[in-house]
Amino acid sequence: MKTTALILIISLLIISCSDEDKTVTFTGEIINPTEEMVWITINDSTQLSSKLDTNNKFTFELNITEANKYRFDHGGHTFIFLKPGSSLHLTLDTEDFDGAITYSGTDVEENKYLKKRILIAQGLQADRFNIPNLYESEFDSLITNTLGVWKKSLLELKNIEKGQYTRFKEDELKELTKISTIASDYYKSMKKLTPGNEAIDFRIEDIHGKEYTLKDFKDNVICIDVWASWCSACLKEMPYLEKLENKFKNHDIKFIVVSIDDGEDVWKKLLKERNMHGNQYWAKRGQKSDFYMNYQLRDLPVCIIIDKEGKIVKSRAPRPSENLEEIIIEALNI
């Protein structure tokens, strides 16, 4: 009888300790909060919330069954690493989000890794505008270096080979492969638009319906500014483009402004309303036009520079408000 009671007590203690080990304390402070709630997503579907107190702090008491990354939301989202028994504190400034996150408590190394790899992924996403401007060797170097840092940082985590980290490690390596594939596929899809390739011919119309093609601008450097009525950033760039056009008016360069609005009437209406001058054109059929498709104009504004021989200098040149002037000077060889 005594033996049975002792076994029962030991079993209860084991169960109690097991449950206690799963308990996670996750606290934090939000600087410049955008709302009064924060959220954490567990097991891909269960979303838990906590209300910020008067000092913009929050507390979660969670039962975590595996070491892995979990999504955290407040005016944006990031990922945090937790494992059974974790006690993590996070400080986040919404004005710099991932860049300003700091950690204390347990699992700091793992969370610093997540911060680094999130910033690497964001950098590649932001760099998508520059990727079409890279030669193949430059692109390969970019991917090898950036994703190499990501993988090295993962494999250098001191606990990464422990059994409880198996799922986390597998998920991260899969994500690494996924990002590499996406970047490579994007580069391949833009390969015809990389520097030195023949510019793809296009058909555009002026306000009178007269059609123009690439050959109509031959023997000139061509600066194509692509815009649409719904693109506020495009409209903000117009005054900067006009200044550049005036600055290079005595050089062999044609500035042409092409709308990809689906409707010709929308384009003409805005030209009139904003009193827009210069070489204004419309890509007939807008986002269904060959011009839109061939130059992959999903992200606006876009500036394209073509040299006098009809070859692409940059299919994603800087904006007029940035350093587009430097690219023009290079193309004109002045």
C-alpha positions in Angstrom: 0.0 0.0 0.0 2.8 2.4 0.9 4.6 1.5 -2.3 1.5 2.2 -4.4 1.0 5.6 -2.6 4.7 6.5 -3.2 4.5 5.7 -6.9 1.3 7.8 -7.2 3.0 10.8 -5.5 6.1 10.5 -7.7 3.9 10.3 -10.8 2.0 13.4 -9.8 5.2 15.2 -9.2 6.5 14.3 -12.6 3.3 15.4 -14.3 3.4 18.7 -12.3 7.0 19.3 -13.2 6.3 18.5 -16.8 3.4 21.0 -17.0 5.6 23.6 -15.2 8.4 23.2 -17.7 6.0 24.1 -20.5 5.0 27.4 -19.0 6.4 30.4 -20.8 6.5 34.0 -19.5 6.6 36.5 -22.4 6.6 40.1 -21.4 7.4 43.3 -23.3 7.1 47.1 -23.7 5.8 48.9 -26.8 7.3 52.3 -27.5 5.1 54.5 -29.7 2.2 52.1 -29.6 -0.3 52.2 -32.5 -3.2 50.4 -30.6 -3.9 49.1 -27.2 -3.6 45.3 -27.9 -0.7 42.9 -28.8 -1.1 39.4 -30.2 0.9 36.2 -30.4 0.0 33.3 -32.7 0.5 29.8 -31.4 0.4 26.6 -33.5 -0.3 28.7 -36.7 -3.9 29.2 -35.8 -4.4 30.0 -32.1 -4.1 33.8 -31.6 -3.9 35.1 -28.1 -4.1 38.8 -27.1 -3.0 41.0 -24.3 -3.9 44.6 -23.5 -1.2 47.1 -22.9 -1.2 48.6 -19.4 -0.8 52.3 -18.6 3.0 52.0 -19.2 2.5 50.3 -22.5 3.6 46.9 -21.2 2.1 43.5 -21.7 2.4 40.0 -20.2 1.6 36.5 -21.6 1.6 33.3 -19.7 1.7 30.5 -22.3 2.0 26.8 -22.6 4.5 26.1 -25.3 5.1 22.5 -26.4 8.0 23.0 -28.8 11.0 25.2 -29.4 10.1 27.3 -32.5 9.4 30.8 -33.8 6.0 32.4 -33.1 4.4 35.4 -34.7 4.0 38.6 -32.7 1.7 41.4 -33.9 1.4 45.1 -33.0 1.1 47.6 -35.8 3.1 45.1 -38.0 4.4 41.7 -37.2 7.7 40.0 -36.3 8.7 36.6 -35.0 10.0 35.6 -31.6 11.7 32.4 -30.5 10.2 30.6 -27.5 10.6 27.1 -26.0 9.1 25.3 -23.0 10.2 27.2 -19.9 11.2 30.4 -21.6 11.1 33.8 -19.9 11.6 36.4 -22.5 11.2 40.2 -22.4 10.9 42.2 -25.6 11.1 46.0 -26.2 9.8 47.2 -29.6 9.6 50.7 -31.1 6.9 50.8 -33.8 8.8 53.6 -35.6 11.7 51.3 -36.4 10.0 47.9 -35.7 12.4 45.0 -36.4 15.4 47.3 -36.4 14.8 48.5 -32.9 13.8 45.3 -31.1 15.8 44.3 -28.1 15.5 41.2 -25.9 16.4 40.1 -22.4 15.9 37.0 -20.4 16.2 33.5 -21.9 16.7 32.6 -25.6 18.3 36.0 -26.4 20.7 34.4 -28.9 17.9 32.7 -30.8 15.9 35.9 -31.0 18.8 38.0 -32.1 19.3 35.4 -34.9 15.6 35.8 -35.9 16.0 39.6 -35.9 19.1 39.3 -38.2 17.4 37.0 -40.7 14.2 39.0 -40.8 16.3 42.1 -41.7 18.1 40.1 -44.3 14.8 39.0 -45.9 13.5 42.6 -45.7 16.7 43.8 -47.4 16.3 41.3 -50.3 12.7 42.4 -50.7 13.7 46.1 -50.8 16.5 45.1 -53.2 14.1 43.7 -55.8 14.1 47.1 -57.5 17.9 46.8 -58.0 18.1 43.1 -58.9 17.2 43.7 -62.6 20.2 46.0 -62.8 22.6 43.3 -61.7 24.8 41.2 -64.0 24.5 37.5 -63.3 27.8 37.3 -61.4 26.6 40.3 -59.2 23.3 38.6 -58.5 25.0 35.3 -57.6 27.3 37.1 -55.3 24.4 39.0 -53.6 22.5 35.7 -52.9 25.5 33.8 -51.8 26.6 36.5 -49.4 23.3 37.5 -47.9 21.8 34.1 -47.6 25.1 32.7 -46.5 25.1 35.0 -43.5 21.6 33.8 -42.7 22.5 30.1 -42.8 25.8 30.6 -40.9 24.0 32.5 -38.2 21.4 29.7 -37.9 24.0 26.9 -37.7 26.1 28.7 -35.2 23.3 28.8 -32.6 24.8 26.8 -29.7 21.7 24.7 -29.1 20.7 24.2 -32.8 21.7 20.5 -32.8 19.6 19.7 -29.7 16.6 17.4 -30.3 14.1 20.0 -29.2 15.4 22.4 -31.9 14.9 19.9 -34.8 11.6 21.4 -36.0 12.9 25.0 -35.7 16.1 24.1 -37.7 14.1 22.3 -40.4 11.6 25.2 -40.8 14.4 27.8 -41.0 16.3 25.8 -43.6 13.1 25.4 -45.6 12.5 29.2 -45.4 16.0 29.8 -46.5 15.5 27.6 -49.6 12.2 29.3 -50.3 13.7 32.8 -50.3 16.6 31.7 -52.5 14.2 30.2 -55.0 11.9 33.2 -55.1 14.9 35.6 -55.6 16.4 33.3 -58.3 13.1 32.9 -60.1 12.5 36.7 -60.0 16.0 37.3 -61.5 15.4 34.8 -64.2 12.1 36.5 -65.1 13.8 39.8 -65.3 16.9 38.6 -67.2 15.9 40.1 -70.5 15.9 43.5 -68.7 19.4 43.3 -67.2 22.1 45.8 -68.4 23.5 45.3 -71.9 20.5 43.5 -73.3 18.6 44.9 -76.3 15.7 47.0 -75.1 12.4 45.3 -75.9 10.4 47.2 -78.5 7.2 48.9 -77.5 4.2 50.7 -78.9 2.9 53.9 -77.3 0.5 56.6 -78.4 0.6 60.4 -77.9 -2.5 62.5 -77.0 -3.5 62.6 -80.7 -3.4 58.8 -81.1 -0.2 58.8 -83.1 1.8 55.6 -82.5 5.5 55.5 -81.6 8.0 52.7 -81.2 11.5 52.4 -79.9 13.0 53.3 -83.3 11.3 56.7 -83.2 13.8 57.7 -80.5 16.9 56.2 -82.0 20.3 57.9 -81.7 19.3 59.2 -78.3 19.6 58.1 -74.8 16.1 57.4 -73.7 14.7 58.0 -70.2 11.3 56.4 -69.8 9.3 57.5 -66.8 6.4 55.1 -66.2 3.5 56.2 -64.1 -0.3 55.9 -63.5 -3.0 58.1 -62.2 -3.5 56.0 -59.1 0.3 56.2 -58.2 0.8 59.1 -55.8 4.5 58.5 -55.7 4.7 58.8 -59.5 3.0 62.2 -59.4 5.4 63.4 -56.7 8.3 62.6 -59.0 7.0 64.7 -62.0 8.6 68.0 -60.9 12.0 66.4 -60.4 11.7 64.8 -63.8 10.9 68.2 -65.4 14.0 69.7 -63.8 16.2 66.9 -65.2 14.6 67.3 -68.7 15.4 71.1 -68.6 19.0 70.4 -67.4 19.8 68.0 -70.2 17.8 69.8 -72.9 21.0 70.4 -75.0 22.0 66.7 -74.9 21.1 63.7 -77.0 18.5 62.4 -74.6 14.7 62.0 -74.9 12.6 62.0 -71.8 9.3 60.2 -72.4 6.6 59.8 -69.9 4.4 56.8 -70.3 1.1 56.1 -68.5 -0.1 52.6 -67.9 -3.6 53.6 -67.0 -6.1 51.1 -68.4 -8.3 53.9 -69.7 -7.2 56.5 -72.2 -9.8 58.9 -70.9 -8.4 58.7 -67.3 -4.9 59.5 -68.7 -6.1 62.5 -70.8 -8.2 63.9 -68.0 -5.2 64.0 -65.6 -2.9 65.5 -68.2 -5.4 68.4 -68.5 -6.1 68.7 -64.8 -2.4 68.9 -63.9 -1.4 70.8 -67.0 1.3 68.2 -67.8 3.6 69.0 -70.7 6.5 67.3 -72.4 6.5 64.0 -74.2 3.4 62.4 -72.8 2.4 58.9 -74.0 0.0 56.2 -73.2 0.5 52.4 -73.4 -2.6 51.3 -75.1 -4.5 48.8 -73.0 -2.6 49.9 -69.9 -1.8 46.9 -67.6 -2.7 44.5 -70.4 -0.3 46.1 -72.9 2.8 44.4 -74.2 4.8 47.3 -72.8 3.5 46.6 -69.3 4.1 42.8 -69.6 7.5 42.9 -71.3 8.9 45.4 -68.8 7.2 43.8 -65.8 5.8 47.1 -64.5 4.1 45.8 -61.3 5.8 48.3 -59.0 5.6 52.0 -59.8 7.2 54.4 -60.3 9.7 53.0 -62.7 12.4 54.7 -64.7 14.1 52.9 -67.6 17.3 54.1 -69.2 18.2 52.9 -72.7 21.5 54.0 -74.5 21.9 55.3 -78.0 22.5 51.7 -79.3 19.1 50.6 -78.0 20.6 48.6 -75.1 19.4 48.7 -71.5 21.5 50.7 -69.1 19.1 50.2 -66.2 15.5 48.8 -66.4 15.0 49.9 -62.8 16.9 53.2 -62.6 16.7 55.4 -59.5 13.8 57.9 -59.2 14.2 61.4 -60.5 14.3 62.7 -56.9 17.2 60.3 -56.1 20.3 59.9 -58.2 18.8 59.4 -61.6 21.0 62.2 -62.9 24.2 60.2 -62.3 22.8 57.3 -64.4 21.9 59.8 -67.2 25.4 61.3 -67.2 26.9 57.8 -67.3 24.6 56.9 -70.3 25.5 60.1 -72.1 29.2 59.6 -71.4 29.6 63.2 -70.4 
